[in-house]
Amino acid sequence: MIPRMGSEEGPSHTGLPRPIPATLRRWLLPVGVAIEALGGACDTDVPRANAERADPSTLPAPAGPLRVATYNVQNLFDPAPNDGGDVLGEASETPTEDAYATKLAGLAEVIALVAADVLVLQEVENRVTLTDLAAAVSPWIEYRYQATYDGNDPRGIDLAVLSTVPIARILRHRHDVFRVLTATCDPGSAPEDPACWNYHFARDCLEIHLVVRGQSLVLLGVHLKAREDGEVSDDTKRLAEAQHTRRIAERLVAEDPERPLVILGDLNAWPGEPAVRAVLGDPSACACAGPRFSSAGATLPPEEAHSAFCRDLGREALYDDLILSPAATFRLLPGSVTLVHDEGLSVTAAKASDHDPIAVSLSIGRP
């Protein structure tokens, strides 16, 4: 499926966010035109806008900031009750027209404050909702490049991408099959032991390839399995997903150690949990031998390092994060890690999602 590209026009809604502060506008890049992606792979999608000329933002140029963020927009369903197919939860989550417009306005206010050049989203229903969201933000940021896909979640909440810069290609991993790498399985006990089951991603893992100012970089967008009613198998599946994501990242880093790579999304786990330690590269949690990655959220003061309420802990915790490879950590701009909390937002924006977005700025381009 070819991702739907941004358009010049789109539906507008009232109650849109305030203009972006001048201190944030400097992170934005000029909007350009997509280039043809080189190469190809199975389960690969190549967004295209105009293949006849290269976008200026992809040509070699001195390094500059690229703002990258992740945001779980919490059940962004459109008002059409049947356009998600036979998925669980569609009827209960389908909003009224007014509620939909209000949610889009609130999300747009938050996204405008984040001011990301590339934004990976979780819990987007379909292309319609993504296009409507981009239109709601368009007075402040024009996300010309948009992609969303049907993933594995039975509720129809999928991963999506909004970008001001061209997306060279996206590889999907929803059909990957994997197990817990750190488990020792007795063949006789495998059917009963969740650690010995075969798993797919609960949603997907989007492998997003970009070229900005002549430099390539990769984002791995994820939304790991949530914990439901304390089921042990949920924790096990999340660990397997995290380990497999780490495995994908290690392959990409081995191919080009100098290429920045970021794992970003809703990890559904807080710092110190096995799934988080796995994506960071703790050998005891991932059975991996590659370099250690770093957490963007860990650079924030403890009182700020939280993105969602954790029922297990009874408090806010850092569920959403950007995990940086060594090459990405080297390019992290000091002081650029931000989490947008409810304080200071309008009531509409604060209620738009139960997660807070987190963003970083990387120095990307010719040295």
C-alpha positions as CSV (number, residue, x, y, z in Angstrom):
1,M,0.0,0.0,0.0
2,I,1.4,3.4,-0.9
3,P,1.1,5.9,1.9
4,R,-1.2,8.8,1.3
5,M,0.7,12.0,0.6
6,G,-0.1,15.3,2.1
7,S,-2.2,17.7,0.0
8,E,-2.4,21.5,-0.2
9,E,-6.0,21.5,0.9
10,G,-7.9,19.7,3.7
11,P,-10.8,20.1,6.1
12,S,-10.4,22.7,8.7
13,H,-11.8,22.9,12.2
14,T,-12.3,25.6,14.8
15,G,-10.4,26.1,18.0
16,L,-7.0,25.5,16.5
17,P,-3.8,26.0,18.4
18,R,-2.1,29.2,19.0
19,P,0.9,30.2,16.8
20,I,4.1,28.5,17.5
21,P,6.4,30.5,19.8
22,A,9.5,32.0,18.1
23,T,11.8,29.9,20.2
24,L,10.3,26.7,18.6
25,R,9.9,28.0,15.0
26,R,13.7,27.8,14.5
27,W,13.4,24.0,14.6
28,L,11.2,23.8,11.6
29,L,12.7,22.9,8.2
30,P,11.5,24.2,4.8
31,V,8.8,22.1,3.2
32,G,10.0,20.4,0.0
33,V,9.1,17.8,-2.6
34,A,9.8,14.1,-2.3
35,I,12.5,12.2,-4.1
36,E,12.5,8.8,-5.6
37,A,13.7,6.2,-3.1
38,L,16.6,4.1,-4.1
39,G,16.4,0.3,-3.8
40,G,13.5,-1.7,-2.5
41,A,12.5,-4.5,-0.2
42,C,9.7,-6.8,0.6
43,D,6.8,-5.1,2.5
44,T,8.3,-1.7,1.6
45,D,6.4,1.5,0.8
46,V,7.9,4.5,-0.9
47,P,6.0,7.8,-0.5
48,R,6.3,10.0,-3.6
49,A,5.1,13.5,-4.4
50,N,7.2,14.6,-7.4
51,A,9.9,12.3,-8.6
52,E,11.2,14.6,-11.3
53,R,13.3,16.8,-9.1
54,A,15.1,16.3,-5.8
55,D,13.8,18.1,-2.7
56,P,16.3,20.7,-1.6
57,S,16.2,19.4,2.0
58,T,17.7,16.1,0.8
59,L,20.7,17.6,-0.9
60,P,24.1,17.8,0.9
61,A,24.2,20.9,3.1
62,P,25.8,22.0,6.4
63,A,24.3,20.3,9.4
64,G,21.3,21.8,11.0
65,P,18.6,20.7,13.5
66,L,16.1,18.0,12.8
67,R,13.3,17.8,15.3
68,V,12.0,14.2,15.8
69,A,9.1,13.3,18.1
70,T,6.6,10.6,19.2
71,Y,3.0,11.1,20.4
72,N,0.3,8.6,21.3
73,V,-2.9,10.4,20.3
74,Q,-5.2,8.0,22.2
75,N,-7.9,6.4,20.0
76,L,-8.0,8.9,17.2
77,F,-11.1,7.5,15.5
78,D,-13.2,9.4,12.9
79,P,-17.0,9.8,13.1
80,A,-17.7,7.2,10.4
81,P,-18.8,4.0,12.4
82,N,-17.9,1.4,9.8
83,D,-14.8,2.5,8.0
84,G,-12.5,0.6,10.2
85,G,-13.8,-2.8,9.1
86,D,-14.7,-5.5,11.6
87,V,-12.4,-4.3,14.4
88,L,-12.9,-4.4,18.1
89,G,-13.9,-1.2,19.8
90,E,-14.8,0.8,16.7
91,A,-18.5,1.3,17.7
92,S,-17.6,2.4,21.3
93,E,-14.8,4.7,20.1
94,T,-16.5,6.3,17.2
95,P,-16.9,10.0,18.2
96,T,-19.6,12.5,17.2
97,E,-18.6,15.2,14.6
98,D,-18.2,17.8,17.4
99,A,-16.2,15.5,19.6
100,Y,-13.9,14.7,16.7
101,A,-13.4,18.3,15.8
102,T,-12.6,19.1,19.4
103,K,-10.1,16.3,19.7
104,L,-8.3,17.3,16.5
105,A,-8.1,20.9,17.7
106,G,-6.6,19.7,21.0
107,L,-4.1,17.4,19.4
108,A,-3.2,20.2,16.9
109,E,-2.4,22.6,19.7
110,V,0.0,20.0,21.3
111,I,1.6,19.1,18.0
112,A,2.2,22.8,17.2
113,L,4.1,23.2,20.5
114,V,6.2,20.1,19.8
115,A,7.2,21.6,16.4
116,A,8.6,18.3,15.1
117,D,9.9,17.9,11.6
118,V,9.1,14.2,11.8
119,L,6.4,12.9,14.1
120,V,5.6,9.2,14.7
121,L,2.1,8.7,16.0
122,Q,0.4,5.8,17.8
123,E,-3.4,4.9,17.9
124,V,-4.4,6.5,14.5
125,E,-7.4,4.8,12.9
126,N,-6.8,5.4,9.2
127,R,-5.8,7.7,6.5
128,V,-8.8,10.0,7.0
129,T,-7.9,10.7,10.6
130,L,-4.3,11.3,9.7
131,T,-5.1,13.7,6.9
132,D,-7.6,15.6,9.1
133,L,-5.0,15.9,11.8
134,A,-2.4,17.2,9.4
135,A,-5.0,19.7,8.1
136,A,-5.7,20.9,11.7
137,V,-2.0,21.6,12.2
138,S,-1.4,23.1,8.8
139,P,-1.7,26.7,9.7
140,W,1.4,26.2,11.8
141,I,3.3,23.3,10.3
142,E,2.7,21.7,6.9
143,Y,3.1,18.0,7.1
144,R,3.2,17.2,3.3
145,Y,4.4,13.7,3.8
146,Q,2.0,11.3,5.5
147,A,1.9,7.5,6.0
148,T,-0.3,5.2,7.9
149,Y,-0.9,1.4,7.6
150,D,-3.3,-1.3,8.9
151,G,-1.3,-3.0,11.6
152,N,-2.0,-6.1,13.8
153,D,-4.1,-4.4,16.5
154,P,-7.7,-5.8,16.5
155,R,-9.0,-2.4,17.6
156,G,-7.7,-0.8,14.5
157,I,-5.3,1.6,16.2
158,D,-2.3,1.9,14.0
159,L,1.1,3.7,13.7
160,A,1.4,6.7,11.5
161,V,4.0,9.3,10.3
162,L,3.7,13.0,9.7
163,S,6.8,14.7,8.1
164,T,7.8,18.0,6.7
165,V,10.8,16.3,4.9
166,P,10.5,13.5,2.3
167,I,10.4,9.9,3.4
168,A,12.7,7.8,1.3
169,R,11.1,4.5,2.2
170,I,9.3,2.7,4.9
171,L,9.7,-1.0,5.7
172,R,7.1,-2.8,7.8
173,H,7.7,-5.6,10.2
174,R,4.1,-6.6,11.2
175,H,4.6,-10.1,9.7
176,D,7.9,-10.8,11.5
177,V,7.9,-13.9,13.7
178,F,10.0,-13.9,16.8
179,R,10.4,-15.4,20.3
180,V,11.9,-14.2,23.6
181,L,15.6,-14.3,22.9
182,T,16.6,-14.7,26.5
183,A,14.3,-17.7,27.2
184,T,15.5,-21.3,27.5
185,C,12.6,-23.5,26.3
186,D,12.0,-27.1,27.0
187,P,10.2,-28.5,24.0
188,G,7.8,-30.3,26.2
189,S,6.7,-27.1,28.1
190,A,6.7,-24.7,25.1
191,P,2.8,-24.8,24.7
192,E,2.4,-23.7,28.3
193,D,5.2,-21.2,28.6
194,P,4.6,-17.7,27.0
195,A,8.3,-17.2,26.8
196,C,8.4,-20.0,24.2
197,W,5.6,-18.8,22.0
198,N,6.0,-17.3,18.6
199,Y,4.9,-13.7,18.4
200,H,4.1,-10.9,16.0
201,F,4.2,-7.2,16.8
202,A,1.0,-6.2,18.6
203,R,0.8,-3.3,16.1
204,D,3.9,-3.0,13.8
205,C,7.4,-1.7,13.7
206,L,7.8,1.0,11.0
207,E,11.4,1.2,9.7
208,I,11.4,4.8,8.4
209,H,14.3,5.8,6.2
210,L,15.1,9.5,5.6
211,V,17.7,11.6,3.8
212,V,18.1,15.1,5.2
213,R,20.8,17.5,4.0
214,G,22.5,14.6,2.3
215,Q,22.7,12.5,5.5
216,S,20.6,9.3,5.9
217,L,19.0,8.3,9.2
218,V,16.5,5.7,10.3
219,L,13.6,5.8,12.7
220,L,12.0,2.7,14.2
221,G,8.5,3.6,15.2
222,V,6.9,1.2,17.7
223,H,3.9,0.7,20.0
224,L,4.7,-2.2,22.2
225,K,2.1,-4.5,23.9
226,A,0.2,-3.0,26.7
227,R,-0.3,-4.7,30.1
228,E,-3.9,-5.8,30.4
229,D,-5.3,-7.0,33.7
230,G,-1.9,-8.2,34.9
231,E,-1.5,-10.9,32.3
232,V,2.0,-12.4,32.4
233,S,1.9,-13.1,28.7
234,D,1.5,-9.4,28.0
235,D,4.8,-8.6,29.7
236,T,6.4,-11.6,27.9
237,K,5.1,-10.4,24.5
238,R,6.3,-6.9,25.1
239,L,9.8,-8.2,26.0
240,A,9.8,-10.2,22.8
241,E,8.8,-7.1,20.8
242,A,11.5,-5.0,22.4
243,Q,14.2,-7.6,21.8
244,H,13.2,-8.0,18.1
245,T,13.1,-4.2,17.7
246,R,16.6,-4.1,19.2
247,R,17.7,-6.9,16.7
248,I,16.4,-4.8,13.8
249,A,18.3,-1.8,15.1
250,E,21.5,-3.7,15.5
251,R,21.3,-4.9,11.9
252,L,20.9,-1.3,10.7
253,V,23.7,0.0,12.9
254,A,26.0,-2.8,11.7
255,E,25.3,-1.8,8.1
256,D,26.3,1.8,8.8
257,P,27.5,2.7,12.3
258,E,27.7,6.4,11.4
259,R,24.0,6.6,10.4
260,P,21.9,8.0,13.2
261,L,19.1,5.6,14.4
262,V,16.3,6.3,16.8
263,I,13.8,3.9,18.3
264,L,10.8,5.9,19.3
265,G,7.2,5.3,20.4
266,D,5.0,4.1,23.3
267,L,7.0,1.4,25.0
268,N,4.2,0.6,27.5
269,A,7.0,0.1,30.0
270,W,8.9,2.4,32.4
271,P,12.7,2.8,32.8
272,G,14.2,-0.3,34.4
273,E,11.7,-2.8,33.0
274,P,13.0,-5.6,30.9
275,A,11.5,-4.2,27.6
276,V,13.2,-0.8,28.1
277,R,16.5,-2.4,29.1
278,A,16.2,-4.6,25.9
279,V,15.9,-1.7,23.5
280,L,18.8,0.1,25.3
281,G,21.0,-3.0,24.8
282,D,21.4,-4.5,28.2
283,P,22.8,-8.0,27.4
284,S,20.9,-9.5,30.3
285,A,17.6,-8.3,28.8
286,C,18.1,-8.6,25.0
287,A,20.8,-11.3,24.4
288,C,22.6,-8.7,22.3
289,A,26.2,-7.7,21.7
290,G,25.8,-4.3,19.9
291,P,26.5,-0.9,21.4
292,R,24.5,0.5,24.2
293,F,21.8,3.1,23.2
294,S,20.8,6.0,25.3
295,S,17.4,7.3,26.5
296,A,16.4,10.8,25.6
297,G,13.9,10.9,28.5
298,A,16.7,10.0,30.9
299,T,18.3,13.3,30.3
300,L,15.4,15.2,31.8
301,P,15.0,16.0,35.5
302,P,13.1,13.3,37.3
303,E,10.2,15.5,38.0
304,E,9.7,16.0,34.3
305,A,10.5,12.5,33.0
306,H,7.0,11.2,32.7
307,S,4.5,10.8,29.8
308,A,1.5,8.8,31.0
309,F,-0.2,7.5,34.2
310,C,1.0,4.0,35.2
311,R,-1.7,2.0,37.0
312,D,0.9,-0.5,38.3
313,L,3.0,2.2,39.9
314,G,0.1,4.4,40.9
315,R,1.8,7.5,39.4
316,E,3.0,9.1,36.2
317,A,5.9,7.2,34.4
318,L,8.0,7.5,31.3
319,Y,6.1,5.2,28.9
320,D,7.1,7.2,25.7
321,D,10.7,7.7,24.8
322,L,13.3,8.1,22.1
323,I,16.1,5.6,22.3
324,L,19.2,6.9,20.5
325,S,22.0,4.9,18.8
326,P,25.6,6.1,19.5
327,A,25.6,8.0,16.2
328,A,22.3,9.7,17.1
329,T,23.5,10.4,20.7
330,F,26.5,12.2,19.2
331,R,24.2,14.4,17.2
332,L,21.8,15.2,20.0
333,L,21.6,19.0,20.5
334,P,22.1,19.9,24.2
335,G,18.9,21.0,25.9
336,S,16.7,19.9,23.0
337,V,14.8,17.1,24.8
338,T,11.3,18.2,25.7
339,L,8.1,16.6,27.0
340,V,4.9,18.6,26.6
341,H,2.9,18.2,29.8
342,D,-0.7,19.3,30.5
343,E,0.4,22.4,32.5
344,G,0.0,25.5,30.3
345,L,-2.2,23.8,27.8
346,S,-5.8,24.6,27.1
347,V,-8.4,22.3,28.6
348,T,-9.1,20.9,25.1
349,A,-5.4,20.1,24.5
350,A,-4.9,18.6,27.9
351,K,-7.8,16.2,27.4
352,A,-6.9,15.3,23.8
353,S,-4.7,12.3,24.9
354,D,-3.6,10.5,28.0
355,H,0.0,10.6,26.8
356,D,2.5,13.4,26.5
357,P,4.7,13.8,23.4
358,I,8.5,13.7,23.7
359,A,10.8,15.3,21.2
360,V,14.6,15.7,20.5
361,S,16.6,17.7,18.0
362,L,19.5,16.2,16.2
363,S,22.2,17.9,14.2
364,I,21.8,16.3,10.8
365,G,23.6,17.1,7.6
366,R,27.1,17.4,6.1
367,P,29.8,17.7,8.8
